[in-house]
Amino acid sequence: MLDQIAQLVKEYGKETVVENQAIPNEENNAILAEATKTVSSGLQNILAGGGLQNILDMFTGGGNNGQQNNGGSGIAGLLKNPIVSMMIGHFISKLTTKFNMAPAQASSVANNLIPNVLESLVNRTTSQAPENDSFDLNDLIGSLTGGKVATSENAGSNGFNFQGLLDQFTNANGGNGINIQDLINQVTQGAVEEKGQPASNAGGIGGITDLIKGFFK
């Protein structure tokens, strides 16, 4: 799923970053890579902190799927989500300190790019359209936990089917009978182990960083 996130950053970063005359062209790829890392690492940090419920809330109430769990749908709803606020703040900090961007400009870029990327990620993951089949919650959580929890391949065997749970919510069938705390514990452990792996391991956070850089070469 990391490649899908990177593609979304490229898509929404075209106008916000690449065509932004205030941003030097030689910094475009580095800024897009930083945005991708902000989203992927932000989600991983949330999972490692036991925030699976927050991730599920974002996917069941933060997109244009008719749910109102998070104070509204679309961008307005996402901006009320603490996960999104955290990512925006982190990205603003990176833009001002690493790229010497003026605070007002950094805020404009971050508040435009990050919510649009996340909204599209939510909408495409919850969509039943065939063209969005590559967006799968099992693959997303699996990639953030080094495959220790679930992917689309093992969801029916030794992994939990998060995409199935998401479909239940978006189809208004509810999630009764699911022990969410057990799921949180399982995902938290997987994310913590993933963050603790050495950077040389392609599945660890160092591998994620190297992979992100490759998308923008």
PALUM-826963 format. One record per residue: z, x, y of N, C-alpha, C, O in turn; residue number from 1. Coordinates in Angstrom, 1 decimal. Each point is the difference from the previous one (the first is absolute). Example, Ala and Ser with C-alpha at 12.3 -4.5 7.8 and 13.67 -1.06 7.14 Angstrom:
BEGIN
ATOM     n_pz     n_px     n_py    ca_pz    ca_px    ca_py     c_pz     c_px     c_py     o_pz     o_px     o_py   pos
ATOM      7.8     13.2     -5.7      0.0     -0.9      1.2      0.0      0.9      1.2      0.7      1.0      0.0     1
ATOM     -1.4     -1.4      1.1      0.0      0.9      1.1      0.8     -0.8      1.1      0.1      0.5      1.1     2
// end
This chain:
BEGIN
ATOM     n_pz     n_px     n_py    ca_pz    ca_px    ca_py     c_pz     c_px     c_py     o_pz     o_px     o_py   pos
ATOM      0.0      0.8     -1.2      0.0     -0.8      1.2      0.0      0.8      1.3     -0.3     -0.5      1.1     1
ATOM      0.6      1.8     -1.3      0.0      0.9      1.2     -1.3      0.1      0.7     -0.1      0.0      1.2     2
ATOM     -1.0      0.0     -2.0     -1.3      0.0      0.5     -0.4     -1.2      0.8     -0.7      0.0      1.0     3
ATOM      1.2     -1.2     -1.5     -0.2     -1.3      0.7      0.7      0.0      1.4     -0.5     -0.4      1.0     4
ATOM      1.7      1.0     -1.0      0.8      0.1      1.3     -0.8      0.9      0.9     -0.1     -0.3      1.2     5
ATOM     -0.4      1.4     -1.7     -0.7      0.9      0.9     -1.3     -0.6      0.5     -0.4      0.2      1.2     6
ATOM     -0.3     -1.0     -2.0     -1.2     -0.7      0.4      0.3     -1.0      1.1     -0.8     -0.1      1.0     7
ATOM      1.9     -0.6     -1.1      0.4     -0.9      1.0      0.4      0.7      1.4     -0.4     -0.5      1.0     8
ATOM      1.0      1.6     -1.1      0.3      0.8      1.2     -1.3      0.5      0.6     -0.1     -0.1      1.2     9
ATOM     -0.9      0.5     -2.0     -1.3      0.4      0.6     -0.6     -1.2      0.7     -0.6      0.2      1.1    10
ATOM      0.6     -1.3     -1.8     -0.6     -1.2      0.6      0.6     -0.4      1.3     -0.7     -0.2      1.0    11
ATOM      2.0      0.1     -1.0      0.6     -0.5      1.3      0.3      1.1      1.0      0.2     -0.2      1.2    12
ATOM     -0.4      1.5     -1.7      0.2      1.1      0.9     -1.3      0.3      0.8      0.0      0.9      0.9    13
ATOM     -1.1     -1.5     -1.3     -1.3      0.3      0.6      0.1     -0.2      1.5     -0.4      0.8      0.8    14
ATOM      0.8     -2.0     -0.5      0.1     -0.4      1.5      1.2      0.6      0.6      0.0      0.5      1.1    15
ATOM      1.2     -0.6     -1.8      1.3      0.4      0.6      0.1      1.5      0.2      0.6      0.4      0.9    16
ATOM     -1.2      0.4     -1.8      0.1      1.4      0.0     -1.3      0.7      0.3     -0.2      0.7      1.0    17
ATOM     -0.8     -0.9     -1.9     -1.2      0.8      0.0     -0.8     -0.3      1.3     -0.5      1.0      0.6    18
ATOM      0.4     -2.2     -0.1     -0.7     -0.4      1.2      0.9      0.0      1.2     -0.5     -0.4      1.1    19
ATOM      1.7      0.8     -1.2      0.9      0.1      1.1     -0.3      1.3      0.8      0.3      1.1     -0.5    20
ATOM     -0.8     -1.2      1.7     -0.4      1.1      0.8      1.2      0.9      0.4     -0.2      1.2      0.4    21
ATOM      1.4     -1.8     -0.5      1.2      0.8      0.4      0.4      0.9     -1.1      0.9      0.9      0.3    22
ATOM     -1.4     -1.0     -1.5      0.4      0.8     -1.1     -1.1      1.0     -0.3     -1.2     -0.4     -0.2    23
ATOM      1.5      1.7      0.2     -1.0      1.0     -0.3     -0.6     -0.2     -1.4      0.7     -0.3     -0.9    24
ATOM     -2.0      0.5      0.8     -0.7     -0.3     -1.3      0.6      0.9     -1.1      0.0     -0.4     -1.2    25
ATOM      0.4      1.6      1.5      0.4      0.9     -1.0      1.4     -0.4     -0.6      0.4      0.6     -1.0    26
ATOM      0.2     -1.6      1.7      1.3     -0.5     -0.5     -0.1     -1.3     -0.8      1.0     -0.4     -0.6    27
ATOM     -2.2     -0.1      0.6     -0.2     -1.4     -0.7      0.5      0.0     -1.4      0.8     -0.8     -0.4    28
ATOM     -1.3      1.7     -0.4      0.3      0.0     -1.4      1.5      0.3     -0.3      0.6     -0.7     -0.9    29
ATOM      0.0      1.6      1.7      1.4      0.3     -0.2      0.9     -1.3      0.3      1.0     -0.2     -0.7    30
ATOM     -1.4     -0.5      1.8      0.7     -1.2      0.4     -0.1     -1.1     -1.1      0.9     -0.7     -0.3    31
ATOM     -2.1      0.5     -0.2     -0.3     -1.0     -1.1      0.8      0.4     -1.2      0.6     -0.9     -0.7    32
ATOM     -0.5      2.2      0.3      0.7      0.4     -1.1      1.5     -0.3      0.2      0.7     -0.3     -0.9    33
ATOM     -0.2      0.6      2.1      1.4     -0.3      0.3      0.3     -1.5     -0.1      1.1     -0.3     -0.4    34
ATOM     -2.0     -0.5      0.8      0.2     -1.5     -0.1      0.1     -0.4     -1.4      0.8     -0.8     -0.4    35
ATOM     -1.7      1.4     -0.5      0.0     -0.3     -1.4      1.3      0.4     -0.6      0.6     -0.7     -0.8    36
ATOM     -0.1      1.9      1.1      1.2      0.5     -0.5      1.2     -0.9      0.5      1.0     -0.2     -0.8    37
ATOM     -1.1     -0.2      2.0      1.1     -0.9      0.6      0.1     -1.2     -0.9      1.2     -0.4     -0.3    38
ATOM     -2.3     -0.3      0.0      0.1     -1.2     -0.8      0.4      0.3     -1.4      0.9     -0.7     -0.5    39
ATOM     -1.5      1.6     -0.2      0.3      0.3     -1.4      1.5      0.5     -0.2      0.7     -0.4     -0.8    40
ATOM     -0.4      1.4      1.7      1.4      0.6     -0.1      1.0     -1.0      0.4      1.2     -0.1     -0.5    41
ATOM     -1.5     -0.8      1.5      0.9     -1.0      0.4      0.3     -1.0     -1.1      1.2     -0.3     -0.2    42
ATOM     -2.2     -0.1     -0.5      0.2     -0.9     -1.1      0.8      0.6     -1.1      0.9     -0.6     -0.6    43
ATOM     -1.2      1.9      0.3      0.7      0.7     -1.0      1.5      0.2      0.3      0.9     -0.2     -0.8    44
ATOM     -0.6      0.5      2.1      1.4      0.2      0.5      0.7     -1.3     -0.2      1.2     -0.1     -0.3    45
ATOM     -1.8     -1.1      0.6      0.6     -1.3     -0.1      0.4     -0.2     -1.5      1.1     -0.5     -0.2    46
ATOM     -2.1      0.8     -0.7      0.3     -0.2     -1.4      1.1      0.9     -0.5      0.9     -0.5     -0.7    47
ATOM     -0.9      1.7      1.2      1.1      1.0     -0.4      1.3     -0.5      0.5      1.1      0.4     -0.6    48
ATOM     -1.0     -1.1      1.7      1.2     -0.5      0.5      0.5     -1.3     -0.5      0.9     -0.7      0.5    49
ATOM     -1.6      0.2     -1.6      0.3     -1.3     -0.6     -0.6     -1.2      0.7      0.5     -1.1     -0.1    50
ATOM     -1.6      1.3      0.9     -0.5     -1.0      0.8     -1.2     -0.8     -0.6     -0.9     -0.4      0.7    51
ATOM      0.9      0.3     -2.0     -1.1     -0.8     -0.7     -0.1     -1.4      0.6     -1.1     -0.5      0.2    52
ATOM      2.3     -0.1      0.0     -0.1     -1.4      0.5     -0.7      0.0      1.4     -0.7     -1.0      0.3    53
ATOM      0.9      2.0      0.5     -0.6      0.1      1.3     -1.5      0.1     -0.1     -0.8     -0.6      0.7    54
ATOM      0.3      1.4     -1.7     -1.4      0.1     -0.3     -0.6     -1.3     -0.4     -1.0     -0.4      0.5    55
ATOM      1.7     -0.3     -1.4     -0.5     -1.3     -0.5      0.0     -1.0      1.1     -0.9     -0.8      0.1    56
ATOM      1.9      0.9      0.8      0.1     -1.0      1.1     -1.3      0.2      0.9     -0.5     -1.0      0.5    57
ATOM      0.2      2.3     -0.3     -1.2      0.2      0.9     -1.3     -0.5     -0.6     -0.8     -0.6      0.7    58
ATOM      0.7      0.7     -2.1     -1.2     -0.5     -0.6      0.0     -1.5     -0.2     -1.1     -0.6     -0.2    59
ATOM      2.3      0.0      0.2      0.0     -1.5     -0.2      0.2     -0.7      1.3     -0.1     -1.3      0.0    60
ATOM      0.4      2.0      1.1      0.2     -0.8      1.2     -0.6      0.7      1.2      0.2     -0.5      1.1    61
ATOM     -0.8      1.7     -1.2     -0.5      0.7      1.2     -1.5      0.0      0.2     -0.4      0.6      1.0    62
ATOM     -0.3     -1.3     -1.9     -1.4      0.0      0.2     -0.5     -1.4      0.2      0.7     -1.0      0.1    63
ATOM     -2.0      0.8      0.0     -0.6     -1.3      0.3     -0.2     -0.8     -1.3     -1.1     -0.4     -0.4    64
ATOM      2.2      0.2     -0.3      0.0     -0.7     -1.3      0.7     -1.3      0.0      0.2     -0.6     -1.0    65
ATOM      0.1      0.1      2.3      0.6     -1.3      0.1      1.5      0.0     -0.1      0.6     -1.1      0.2    66
ATOM      0.0      2.2     -0.5      1.4      0.1     -0.2      0.7      0.2      1.4     -0.7      0.5      0.9    67
ATOM      1.9     -1.0     -0.8      0.7      0.2      1.3      1.3      0.6     -0.2      0.9     -0.1      0.8    68
ATOM     -0.7      0.9     -1.9      1.3      0.6     -0.3      0.4      1.1      1.0      1.2      0.3      0.1    69
ATOM     -2.1      0.2      0.6      0.3      1.1      0.9     -0.2     -0.3      1.4     -0.3      0.9      0.8    70
ATOM      0.4     -2.1     -0.4      0.0     -0.3      1.4     -1.5     -0.2      0.5     -0.3      0.1      1.2    71
ATOM     -0.6     -0.4     -2.1     -1.4     -0.3      0.4     -0.9      0.9     -0.8      0.4      0.9     -0.7    72
ATOM     -1.7     -1.2      0.8     -1.0      0.7     -0.7     -0.8      1.0      0.9      0.1     -0.1      1.2    73
ATOM     -0.9      0.9     -1.9     -0.9      0.9      0.8      0.8      1.1      0.7      1.1      0.3     -0.4    74
ATOM     -1.8      0.3      1.4      0.6      1.1      0.8      1.4     -0.4      0.6      0.9      0.8     -0.1    75
ATOM     -0.8     -2.0      0.6      1.3     -0.4      0.6      1.1      0.0     -1.0      1.1      0.4      0.4    76
ATOM     -1.4     -0.9     -1.6      1.1      0.0     -1.0      0.3      1.5     -0.5      1.2      0.3     -0.2    77
ATOM     -2.2      0.5      0.1      0.2      1.4     -0.4      0.8      0.7      1.0      0.9      0.9     -0.4    78
ATOM     -1.1     -1.1      1.7      0.8      0.7      1.0      1.4     -0.3      0.0      0.9      0.8      0.5    79
ATOM     -0.5     -1.9     -1.2      1.4     -0.4     -0.1      0.6      0.7     -1.2      1.3     -0.1     -0.3    80
ATOM     -2.1      0.7     -0.6      0.5      0.6     -1.2      0.6      1.4      0.3     -0.7      0.8      0.6    81
ATOM      1.9     -0.6     -1.0      0.6      1.3      0.3     -0.7      1.2     -0.6      0.0      1.1      0.5    82
ATOM     -0.7     -1.3     -1.6     -0.8      1.1     -0.6     -1.1      0.4      0.9     -0.2      1.2      0.3    83
ATOM     -0.5     -2.2      0.3     -1.1      0.3      0.9      0.5      0.7      1.3     -0.6      0.9      0.5    84
ATOM      1.7     -1.4      0.0      0.6      0.6      1.2      0.4      1.4     -0.2     -0.2      0.9      0.9    85
ATOM      0.8     -0.6     -2.1      0.3      1.4     -0.3     -1.2      0.9     -0.1      0.0      1.1      0.6    86
ATOM     -1.1     -1.6     -1.2     -1.2      0.8     -0.1     -0.6      0.3      1.4     -0.5      1.1      0.3    87
ATOM      0.5     -2.2      0.5     -0.6      0.2      1.3      0.8      1.0      0.8     -0.6      0.9      0.7    88
ATOM      1.9     -1.0     -0.7      0.9      1.0      0.7     -0.2      1.4     -0.5     -0.1      0.9      0.8    89
ATOM     -0.1     -0.7     -2.1     -0.2      1.3     -0.6     -1.3      0.6      0.5     -0.1      1.1      0.3    90
ATOM     -1.0     -2.0     -0.3     -1.3      0.5      0.3      0.0      0.3      1.5     -0.7      1.0      0.4    91
ATOM      1.3     -1.8      0.4      0.1      0.4      1.5      0.6      1.3      0.2     -0.5      0.8      0.8    92
ATOM      1.6     -0.5     -1.6      0.7      1.3      0.2     -0.9      1.1     -0.4      0.0      1.1      0.6    93
ATOM     -0.8     -1.2     -1.7     -0.9      1.0     -0.5     -1.1      0.2      1.1     -0.4      1.2      0.2    94
ATOM     -0.1     -2.3      0.4     -1.1      0.2      0.9      0.4      0.7      1.3     -0.7      0.8      0.6    95
ATOM      2.0     -1.0     -0.2      0.5      0.6      1.2      0.4      1.5     -0.2     -0.2      0.8      0.9    96
ATOM      0.8     -0.6     -2.1      0.5      1.4     -0.2     -1.0      0.9     -0.6     -0.1      1.2      0.3    97
ATOM     -0.7     -1.7     -1.3     -1.0      0.8     -0.7     -1.3      0.1      0.7     -0.7      1.1     -0.1    98
ATOM      0.3     -2.1      0.8     -1.3     -0.1      0.7      0.1      0.0      1.5     -1.0     -0.2      0.7    99
ATOM      2.2      0.3     -0.2      0.3      0.1      1.4     -0.7     -1.2      0.8     -0.5      0.1      1.1   100
ATOM      0.6     -1.3     -1.7     -0.6     -1.2      0.6      1.1     -0.6      0.9      1.2      0.0     -0.3   101
ATOM     -1.7     -0.6      1.4      0.9     -0.6      0.9      0.7     -1.2     -0.7     -0.7     -0.7     -0.8   102
ATOM      1.9      0.4      1.1      0.8     -1.1     -0.7     -0.8     -1.3      0.1      0.0     -0.7     -1.0   103
ATOM     -0.5      0.3      2.2     -0.7     -1.3      0.1     -1.2      0.0     -0.9     -0.3     -1.1     -0.6   104
ATOM     -0.5      2.1      0.6     -1.2      0.1     -0.8      0.4      0.0     -1.5     -0.7     -0.7     -0.8   105
ATOM      1.7      1.4      0.4      0.5      0.1     -1.4      0.4     -1.4     -0.4     -0.3     -0.4     -1.2   106
ATOM      1.0     -0.3      2.0      0.5     -1.3     -0.3     -1.2     -1.0     -0.2      0.0     -0.8     -0.9   107
ATOM     -1.0      0.9      1.7     -1.2     -0.8     -0.1     -0.7      0.2     -1.3     -0.4     -0.9     -0.7   108
ATOM      0.2      2.2      0.4     -0.7      0.3     -1.3      0.8     -0.5     -1.2     -0.6     -0.6     -0.9   109
ATOM      1.9      0.9      0.9      0.8     -0.3     -1.2      0.1     -1.5     -0.1     -0.1     -0.5     -1.2   110
ATOM      0.3     -0.3      2.3      0.2     -1.4     -0.1     -1.3     -0.7     -0.3      0.0     -1.2     -0.4   111
ATOM     -1.1      1.8      0.5     -1.3     -0.5     -0.4     -0.3      0.3     -1.4     -0.4     -0.9     -0.8   112
ATOM      0.5      2.2      0.5     -0.5      0.5     -1.3      0.9     -0.4     -1.2     -0.5     -0.6     -1.0   113
ATOM      1.8      0.8      1.1      0.9     -0.2     -1.2      0.0     -1.5     -0.4     -0.1     -0.3     -1.2   114
ATOM      0.4     -0.6      2.1      0.0     -1.4     -0.4     -1.3     -0.5     -0.6      0.0     -0.8     -0.9   115
ATOM     -1.1      1.2      1.5     -1.3     -0.4     -0.5     -0.3      0.5     -1.4     -0.5     -0.8     -0.9   116
ATOM      0.9      2.0      0.6     -0.1      0.6     -1.3      0.8     -0.8     -1.0     -0.4     -0.4     -1.1   117
ATOM      1.7      0.2      1.5      0.9     -0.7     -0.9     -0.4     -1.5     -0.3      0.1     -0.5     -1.1   118
ATOM     -0.6     -0.1      2.2     -0.4     -1.4     -0.1     -1.2     -0.1     -1.0      0.0     -0.9     -0.9   119
ATOM     -0.9      1.8      1.0     -1.2      0.0     -0.9      0.4      0.3     -1.4     -0.5     -0.6     -0.9   120
ATOM      1.5      1.6      0.8      0.5      0.3     -1.4      0.6     -1.2     -0.6     -0.2     -0.3     -1.2   121
ATOM      1.0     -0.4      1.9      0.7     -1.2     -0.5     -1.0     -1.1     -0.3      0.0     -0.6     -1.1   122
ATOM     -1.0      0.3      2.0     -0.9     -1.0     -0.2     -0.9      0.3     -1.2     -0.3     -0.9     -0.8   123
ATOM     -0.2      2.1      0.6     -0.9      0.3     -1.1      0.7      0.1     -1.3     -0.6     -0.3     -1.0   124
ATOM      1.9      0.7      1.0      0.8      0.0     -1.2      0.3     -1.4     -0.5      0.1     -0.3     -1.2   125
ATOM      0.1     -0.6      2.1      0.3     -1.4     -0.3     -1.2     -0.9     -0.2      0.1     -1.1     -0.5   126
ATOM     -1.3      1.7      0.8     -1.2     -0.8     -0.1     -0.5      0.0     -1.5      0.3      0.9     -0.8   127
ATOM     -0.9     -2.1      0.5     -0.5     -0.1     -1.4     -1.5      0.3      0.0     -0.7     -0.2     -1.0   128
ATOM      0.1      0.6      2.1     -1.4      0.3      0.1     -0.4      1.2     -0.8      0.8      1.0      0.0   129
ATOM     -1.9     -1.1     -0.8     -0.4      1.2     -0.8     -0.1      1.3      0.7      0.3      1.0     -0.6   130
ATOM     -0.8     -1.1      1.9     -0.2      1.3      0.7      1.3      0.7      0.3      0.0      1.1      0.5   131
ATOM      1.2     -1.8     -0.7      1.3      0.6      0.3      0.7      0.4     -1.3      1.2      0.2      0.1   132
ATOM     -1.9     -0.1     -1.2      0.7      0.3     -1.3      0.6      1.3      0.0      1.0      0.3     -0.7   133
ATOM     -1.5      0.7      1.5      0.6      1.3      0.0      1.4      0.1      0.7      0.7      1.0     -0.1   134
ATOM     -0.4     -2.1      0.8      1.3     -0.1      0.7      1.0     -0.7     -0.9     -0.1     -1.2     -0.2   135
ATOM      1.0      1.9     -0.4      0.9     -0.5     -1.0      1.4      0.5      0.2      0.2      1.2      0.1   136
ATOM      0.8     -2.1     -0.1      1.4      0.3      0.3      0.5      0.9     -1.1      0.9      0.9      0.3   137
ATOM     -1.3     -1.1     -1.5      0.5      0.9     -1.1     -0.4      1.4      0.3      0.8      1.0     -0.2   138
ATOM     -2.1     -0.8      0.6     -0.5      1.4      0.2      0.7      0.6      1.2      0.3      1.2      0.0   139
ATOM     -0.1     -2.0      1.1      0.7      0.5      1.1      1.4      0.5     -0.3      0.3      1.1      0.3   140
ATOM      0.5     -1.9     -0.9      1.4      0.4     -0.4     -0.1      1.1     -1.0      0.8      0.9      0.1   141
ATOM     -1.7     -0.9     -1.0     -0.1      1.0     -1.0     -0.4      1.4      0.6      0.6      1.0     -0.3   142
ATOM     -1.5     -1.0      1.4     -0.3      1.2      0.6      1.1      0.6      0.8      0.2      1.2      0.2   143
ATOM      0.7     -2.1      0.4      1.1      0.4      0.8      1.2      0.5     -0.9      0.9      0.7      0.5   144
ATOM     -1.0     -1.0     -1.8      1.1      0.4     -0.9     -0.5      1.0     -1.1      0.7      0.2     -1.0   145
ATOM     -1.8      0.4      1.3     -0.6      0.9     -1.0     -0.4     -0.7     -1.3      0.0      0.7     -1.0   146
ATOM     -0.3     -2.0      1.0     -0.4     -0.7     -1.2      1.2     -0.3     -0.9     -0.2     -0.4     -1.2   147
ATOM      1.4      0.6      1.7      1.2     -0.2     -0.9      0.4     -1.5     -0.1      0.7     -0.4     -0.9   148
ATOM     -1.3     -0.4      1.7      0.4     -1.4      0.0     -1.1     -0.9     -0.5      0.2     -0.7     -1.1   149
ATOM     -1.3      0.6      1.7     -1.1     -0.9     -0.4     -1.3      0.4      0.6      0.0      0.4      1.1   150
ATOM     -1.0     -0.6     -1.8     -1.4      0.1      0.5     -0.7     -1.2     -0.6      0.5     -0.7     -0.8   151
ATOM     -1.8      0.5      1.2     -0.7     -1.1     -0.5     -0.2      0.1     -1.5     -0.2     -1.0     -0.7   152
ATOM      0.2      2.3      0.2     -0.3      0.2     -1.4      1.3     -0.2     -0.9     -0.1     -0.6     -1.1   153
ATOM      1.3      0.9      1.6      1.2     -0.1     -0.8      0.8     -1.2      0.3      1.1     -0.2     -0.5   154
ATOM     -1.5     -0.6      1.5      0.8     -1.1      0.5      0.4     -1.0     -1.2      1.0     -0.6      0.0   155
ATOM     -1.9      0.5     -0.9      0.3     -1.0     -1.1      0.7      0.7     -1.2      0.4     -0.8     -0.9   156
ATOM     -0.1      2.1      1.0      0.7      0.6     -1.1      1.4      0.5      0.4      0.9     -0.7     -0.1   157
ATOM     -0.9      2.0      0.6      1.3      0.5      0.3      0.3      0.0      1.5      1.0      0.5      0.5   158
ATOM     -1.8     -1.2      0.3      0.2     -0.1      1.4      0.1     -1.5      0.4     -0.5     -0.9     -0.7   159
ATOM      1.1      0.6      1.9      0.1     -1.3      0.4     -1.2     -0.4      0.8     -0.5      0.8      0.8   160
ATOM      0.0     -2.0     -1.0     -1.2     -0.5      0.7      0.4     -0.5      1.4      0.2     -1.2      0.2   161
ATOM     -0.2      2.1      0.8      0.3     -0.4      1.4     -1.1     -0.9      0.5      0.2     -0.9      0.8   162
ATOM     -1.5      1.2     -1.1     -1.1     -0.8      0.5      0.1     -1.4     -0.5     -0.3     -1.0      0.7   163
ATOM      0.8      0.8     -2.0      0.2     -1.3     -0.5      1.1     -0.7      0.8     -0.1     -1.2      0.3   164
ATOM      1.2      1.9      0.0      1.1     -0.6      0.8     -0.6     -0.4      1.4      0.4     -1.1      0.5   165
ATOM     -1.2      2.0      0.1     -0.6     -0.3      1.3     -0.8     -1.2     -0.1      0.0     -0.9      1.0   166
ATOM     -0.8      0.7     -2.0     -0.9     -1.2     -0.2      0.9     -1.2     -0.1     -0.4     -1.1      0.5   167
ATOM      1.5      1.2     -1.1      0.9     -1.2     -0.1      0.5     -0.4      1.4     -0.1     -1.2      0.3   168
ATOM      0.4      2.1      0.5      0.5     -0.3      1.4     -1.2     -0.6      0.8      0.2     -1.0      0.6   169
ATOM     -1.3      1.6     -0.6     -1.1     -0.4      0.8     -0.6     -1.3     -0.5     -0.7     -0.7      0.8   170
ATOM      0.9      0.4     -2.1     -0.5     -1.3     -0.5      1.1     -1.1      0.0     -0.1     -1.1     -0.5   171
ATOM      1.2      1.5      1.2      1.2     -1.0      0.3      0.6     -0.4     -1.4      0.6     -1.1     -0.1   172
ATOM     -0.6      2.0     -0.9      0.6     -0.3     -1.2      1.5      0.5     -0.1      0.7     -0.2     -1.0   173
ATOM     -0.3      1.0      2.0      1.3      0.5      0.0      0.2      1.2     -0.9     -0.9      0.4     -0.7   174
ATOM      2.1      0.2      0.7      0.3      1.1     -0.9      1.3     -0.2     -0.8      0.7      0.9     -0.2   175
ATOM     -0.5     -2.2     -0.2      1.2     -0.3     -0.7      0.1      0.7     -1.3     -1.0      0.2     -0.7   176
ATOM      2.2      0.2      0.3      0.3      0.7     -1.3     -0.2      1.5      0.0      0.1      0.6     -1.0   177
ATOM     -0.5     -0.1      2.2     -0.2      1.5      0.1      1.2      0.6      0.5      0.6     -0.4      1.0   178
ATOM     -0.1      1.5     -1.7      1.2      0.7      0.4     -0.5      1.1      1.0     -0.3      1.1     -0.4   179
ATOM      0.3     -1.5      1.7     -0.6      0.9      1.0      0.9      1.3      0.1     -0.6      1.0      0.4   180
ATOM      1.9     -1.1     -0.6      0.8      1.2      0.1     -0.4      1.0     -1.1      0.0      1.2      0.3   181
ATOM     -0.3     -1.6     -1.5     -0.5      0.9     -1.0     -1.3      0.7      0.4     -0.2      1.2     -0.2   182
ATOM     -0.7     -2.0      0.8     -1.2      0.6      0.5      0.2      1.0      1.1     -0.6      1.0      0.0   183
ATOM      1.5     -1.4      0.9      0.3      1.0      1.1      0.5      1.3     -0.5     -0.4      1.0      0.4   184
ATOM      1.4     -1.1     -1.4      0.5      1.2     -0.5     -1.0      0.9     -0.7      0.0      1.2      0.1   185
ATOM     -0.9     -1.9     -0.8     -1.1      0.7     -0.8     -0.9      0.7      1.0     -0.4      1.2     -0.2   186
ATOM     -0.1     -1.9      1.2     -0.9      0.6      1.0      0.7      1.1      0.8     -0.6      1.0      0.3   187
ATOM      1.8     -1.3      0.1      0.8      1.0      0.8      0.1      1.3     -0.8     -0.3      1.1      0.6   188
ATOM      0.6     -1.1     -1.8      0.1      1.2     -0.8     -1.3      0.7     -0.1     -0.1      1.2      0.1   189
ATOM     -1.0     -1.9     -0.3     -1.3      0.6     -0.1     -0.4      0.7      1.3     -0.6      1.1      0.0   190
ATOM      0.9     -1.8      1.1     -0.4      0.6      1.3      0.8      1.2      0.4     -0.5      1.0      0.5   191
ATOM      1.8     -1.1     -0.9      0.9      1.2      0.3     -0.5      1.2     -0.9      0.0      1.1      0.6   192
ATOM     -0.3     -1.3     -1.8     -0.5      1.1     -0.9     -1.3      0.5      0.6     -0.2      1.2     -0.1   193
ATOM     -0.6     -2.1      0.6     -1.3      0.5      0.5      0.2      0.9      1.2     -0.7      1.0      0.2   194
ATOM      1.6     -1.4      0.7      0.2      0.8      1.2      0.7      1.3     -0.3     -0.1      1.0      0.8   195
ATOM      0.7     -0.9     -2.0      0.7      1.2     -0.3     -0.8      1.0     -0.8      0.5      1.1     -0.3   196
ATOM     -1.8     -1.5      0.0     -0.8      0.9     -0.8     -0.5      1.2      0.9     -0.1     -0.2      1.2   197
ATOM     -0.2      1.3     -1.7     -0.5      1.2      0.8     -1.4     -0.4      0.5     -0.7     -0.7     -0.5   198
ATOM      0.4      1.4      1.7     -1.2     -0.3      0.7     -1.2      0.3     -0.8     -1.1     -0.5      0.3   199
ATOM      1.2      1.5     -1.3     -1.1      0.4     -0.7     -0.5     -1.1     -1.0     -1.1      0.1     -0.6   200
ATOM      2.0     -1.1      0.3     -0.3     -1.1     -0.9     -0.9     -1.0      0.7      0.4     -0.5      1.1   201
ATOM     -1.6      0.3     -1.6     -0.9     -0.9      0.7      0.5     -1.4      0.2     -0.5     -0.7      0.8   202
ATOM      1.5      0.3     -1.6      0.5     -1.4      0.1      1.1      0.0      1.0      0.4     -1.2      0.4   203
ATOM      0.1      2.3      0.1      1.2      0.0      0.9     -0.5     -0.2      1.5     -1.2     -0.1      0.2   204
ATOM      2.2      0.2      0.7     -0.3     -0.2      1.4     -0.9      1.1      0.5     -0.8     -0.3      0.9   205
ATOM      1.0      1.5     -1.4     -0.9      1.1      0.4     -1.5     -0.3     -0.4     -0.9      0.2      0.7   206
ATOM      0.8     -0.8     -1.9     -1.3     -0.3     -0.5     -0.6     -1.1      0.8     -1.2      0.0      0.3   207
ATOM      2.0     -1.0      0.1     -0.5     -1.1      0.9     -0.5      0.6      1.3     -1.0     -0.4      0.5   208
ATOM      1.8      1.3      0.1     -0.5      0.6      1.3     -1.3      0.8     -0.2     -0.9     -0.2      0.9   209
ATOM      0.8      0.9     -1.9     -1.3      0.8     -0.3     -1.1     -1.0     -0.2     -1.1      0.2      0.5   210
ATOM      1.3     -1.3     -1.2     -1.0     -1.0     -0.3     -0.5     -0.7      1.3     -1.2     -0.2      0.2   211
ATOM      2.2     -0.1      0.7     -0.3     -0.6      1.3     -0.9      0.9      0.8     -1.0     -0.5      0.6   212
ATOM      1.3      1.8     -0.6     -0.8      0.9      0.8     -1.5      0.0     -0.5     -0.9      0.1      0.8   213
ATOM      0.8     -0.2     -2.1     -1.4      0.0     -0.5     -0.8     -1.2      0.4     -1.3      0.2      0.0   214
ATOM      1.9     -1.3      0.3     -0.8     -1.2      0.4     -0.7      0.2      1.3     -1.1     -0.6      0.3   215
ATOM      1.6      1.5      0.6     -0.5      0.1      1.3     -0.7      1.3      0.3     -0.2      0.4      1.1   216
ATOM     -0.2      0.4     -2.2     -0.7      1.2      0.2     -1.5     -0.3      0.3     -0.8      1.0      0.2   217
// end
